[in-house]
Amino acid sequence: MDGIVDKSLLFNPETQSELQKLHEKAGDKFFDAWDFGVCVHRIAGFGHHPNPMYLGRMPFSKITRPEDLWMVPMQETVNVGAALIQQKVLADVLHGAEANKAWKDWVKVAEMDEPKDQIATITEDDFIIVEGTAGAKGRYTGGKFGSVSLDCSEDKGMHKVILGIKKTWIQDNKWNSIQEATTVAGSAMYKHVATDIAVKLLASIGGTETFDTDLYKTIVKAISTNRKAGFNPDAILVNPDQEATLMAMDKFLSIDFLGRVGRLAEEGVIGNFYGTIPVYSTSVCGANPLVYTRAKGVVAGLRQDIQIEDYDDPIQSLEGAVLTMRFDLAAAFTAAIRKVNTA
């Protein structure tokens, strides 16, 4: 998220001063650390982890960076001073968003320098190598060079979620509830982005692979079809039902096919076809698996990552505060995206 999220609230002299006060006040004391981010399961969604995960007792000396503030209970932060609350809330939001960050690996993510931007979609397959003596200056030797237009001007591409913090929570010092609300709101926003991307991928398919024998063989044929069209598939998106089917197949689990010896699975990745093409499982995927080339499929243009709006007073403004994001999605080459029939 570096370079996209505006973390200016997290990095300033006032933040460092307040962190120092926290250390001086706490001394060598310990605090109970809770991970509120697990309240949203990366595949199953909301409601599957009703309680935060207890991480144990940790010394305050562990808090050396503003990003680490999510580990400190909101009550402790309020006891130090209101000046630290804005940094604390943003740290909670960003930590919660991490639970659903897998979408950043599904597509080409581009930072938008302007409200309207043109983003090139280029891979190594697009270049034509010329052998021999250099002749006239080559102006263009590309193959499938392309670009997409992204538009986040005015209110286009604006997405928001209300934190839902009640005034009574603030009045009654229900800081645990406030911390959970801010953390899960970050997860909710990123899950929304993931859903939009899955819908955009499905709406942009260039063809459908006919079912043949089983899911594994049909996906393999879809990979082959895309390669014949001049693309290099490097991602497969499936829903939990298809994950269950693949995880019960010897061909998918066999070390000869999977090629995962000595590797740790990435976030959301259930395996790799030929040991190279990651398979992502998520509840936001539609009814059919999608095989595609990320750099040539859908581009996610980020004009603004998660921010907190309507948030002036560190405490009172928590009521009515919203999270916003500005992004646009555009398909580059539909032939780079192929849907797989499951029956």
N, C-alpha and C positions, 0 to 999 in steps of 0.2 A: 504494500500500500504506500510505501514511501514514494514521494514525488507526485502523488495524486491527492492524498488526504492533506488538508491544511492543518498542520499540527502546531500552529503558532501559539495556541493557548497552552500547549504543553511545554513550550520552550521559551521561557523568559525569566529575567532575574527574580521576579516576584514568586514564580513557581519554585525556584531553587531556595529562596528565602523561607517559603512556607514548608518545604520539605525539611529544611534544617530545623525549623521549629518543631516539626513532628518528631524528629529524632531526639531533640533535646527534651521534649515533654515525655516521650516514651522511655528514654534511657535504654536499658537492656531488657525492657519488657517484651513480652511476646503478644501476638494477636492471633485470633482464630481466622484462618484463611479459608474462604469458600470460593468455589468456581461456579459462578452463576451462568457461564456460557453453555454448560451442558444441559440447560433447561430446554434447548432446542436441538433435537437429534438431527445430525447431518443428512440422514436418509428418511427416517420415520416422521420427522416434523415435530410440531408442537404436542405437548401433553404426554410425551413418553418418558420424560424425566421430571416429575412433578417437584422434586426437591433439588436444591443446589448440591454439588458434590463437596464434601468436607475435605480440605487438603491438609488439615492438621494445624498445629501451632507453629508459627514462624516468627523469628525476631524482626523487629522493625529495621534492623540493619540491612535486611534484604531489599528494602525499598531504596534504590539508588537512582532510579530514573523515573520521570513522570509517567512513562508507559506502565510502570509497575504498580501504579496507584490502584488498579482494579483489585489487587489483592487485599487492600486495606478496607475494612468495613466502613461504610458511609458514616456511621456514628463516630468513629475515631477521627475522620476527616473534619466533621462538623465541630468536634471538640477543640480542634486546633485553630480553626478560623475559616470564615466564609471565603477568603481569597483563594483557598485551595479547592473549593467545591467544583468550579467550572472545569479545572483540569481533571479532577477525579471523575466527573460525569463523562467527559470525553474519553478518558481511558477505559471506563466501563463499556461505553458504546463500541469502541474499536475492538475491545476484547470479545464482546458478544458477536460482532460481525465475523470474527475469525472462524466461528463454528460453521459458517456457510460460505466460505471464501472459495470453494472449489470451482465456481463458475469462471474465475480468472484463468483457469487452466483449460477451459472448454473452447474458448474462442480467442481470436486476436484482440487484445486490449490496447487501445490507442488513446493517449492523452490528447485532448482537443485544445489547441493553442488559441483558437478563436471560437465564437459561438457557432459559426458555420465553418466546417473544415473538410478538406479533401484528403483522404488517407490512401496511400498506395498499398496494394496487395501484391507483394513480390516474394517469390521463393527462388531457390537455386535452380529449379527446373525451368525458370523463365529465360535464362541466359543462353544464347547461342554462341558457342566457342568457335572462332574462326582460326583455321590453321593456315600458316603461310606468311609471306611477306606482307607487312602492313601497307595498305593502300590508302584510299581516300578515308577521311575521318568518318567513322561510323556514327550516324546520328541515332540509330535505333536498331538493335539486334535482338530484341526481346521476343519471347514467345507469347505467354499469356499475361503480359503486363496489364494490370488493371488498377482501378481505384474506386472508392466508394465515397458518396457525399453524406456527411453527417450534419444534422441541424439541431442545435440546442438553443436557438435564438428565442428571445422573449420567454414565453412559458413552455415552449416545446421541450420535451424531454425532462420536465420537472416531475419528481416523485417525492412524496412526503408521507411520513407516518407520525401520528401524534403519540407522544410518550405515554399519555394516559395516567399521569401522576395526579392523584387527588389532592385537593387543598387540605383535606382532613389528615392525610398522611403527613404533610408538612407540619401542621399544627400539633399532631399527636406524636411527632418524632418517630414515625415508622420508617426508619432509614433503611432497614433491610429490604422492605418492599420497594422503596424508591430505587435502591441499587439494582434489584432484580428487574424492575421495569425498564431501566435505562439499558441494561445489558441485553435483555431479550429483544428490545426494540432494534438494536443493532443487528441481531440475528434475523429478525423479521424482514428488515430492509434488504439484506443480502439474499435472503431466500426469494424475495420478490424479484430481484434482478435475475437470479438463476431461472426462475419460472419464465420470465420474459424472453430470456435467451433460448430456452428449450422450445418455446412457442415459435420464435423467429426461425430457428433451425428447421422445424417441421414445416413451416410455411414456405421455406425456400428450397425444398428438395428438388433435385433435377430428375429423379426417377425412383422406381421401386424395384427391389430385388425379389423375384418370385421365390417362394419357400421351396426348399429342396432338402428332403430327408430329415434334417434337424436344424436347430438354431445355429449351431457352430458352423456347419457347412454353408448355410445361407449367408452368414456374415462373411465368411471367407470369400464367397463368390461376389459379394458386394464390394469387398476390398479390391478384388481383381477387376471388376467392372470400372471402378474409379481409376485404377491405375492405367487401364487401357485408354481411358479418356484423357490421360496426360496429367493426372493428379497423383499425389502421394498421401493417401489417408494416414492420419496420425492420431485419430481419436474415435472412440466408439462410446455412444451414450445409451444406456439401457435403464429401464425402470426396475424396481425390486423384484417383480415377478420374473423378468428375464434373468436377473441376477441369480435367483434361486435355480432356474433351469440350467444356467451355465455352471454354477457351482456344484451341480450334481452330475456333471458330465466328465467322464474320464479324459476325454480329448482336451477339455479346457484346463483340467487340473494337472494333467500329466506334465512332468518336468520337461519332457522333450518338446512340448508345445509352448508351455508357459514361460520357461526360461527365467524363473525368479530365484534361482539358487543364490543365497547370500545377499538378497536384496530385501529391503523393507518396502512394503506397499505404500504408495503415496496416499494422501488424504482423498478418500472417496474412490480410490482405484481398487477394483476387485481382482484384476489380473491383466495380462498382456497377451495379445495375439502375436504369435511368433516371437514373443519376448520383447517386442518393441512398441506395439500399438496399445496404449493404455485403454482399459475399459472402465468407464465411470458409471457408477450406479447412483441414481437419485430419484426421489419420489416425484420430482417435477418433470421428469421425462414423460412423453406421451405413451401411447399404446404400442409403439413400434421402436425398435432400436434404430439408431442413426449412425451411419458410417460416413466420416467426412474428413476433409483437410482443413485444419484450423486456420491457417493463414489465408486460405482461399474461400472459406465458407462465410461465416458471419463475423463482422467487425463490431466490437463494442467500443463506442467512442465515449470516453469519460470527460465531461466538462467539469464536473465537481463530484468528488466522492462524498461520503457521509459528512454532514455538517449539522450543527445544532443551531436552530433559528429561534427567534423570539425569546432570547435568553439573555437578559441584561442583568437582572438582580440574581446573584448566585443561589439564593434560596427560594424566594417567592416566585421567580420566573420558571421554576421547575414545573409549576402548574401551567399548562398551555404550551409548553415547549414542544417543538417538533423536530424530527430528523428529516433532512432533505438530501436528495441526490439529483444530479443532472446528467443524463446519458442518452445516447441514441444508438440504435442498432440498424445495421445495413448488411444486406447479403451481397457478396462479391460475385462468385460464380456458382450458380445453382447446380451445375454438373459436379461440383466438388462435394455435394451433400447427397447421400443416398439413403432412402428408407428401406428397412428390411422387414419383409412380411414374416409373421411368426407361425403361420399355418397355411 
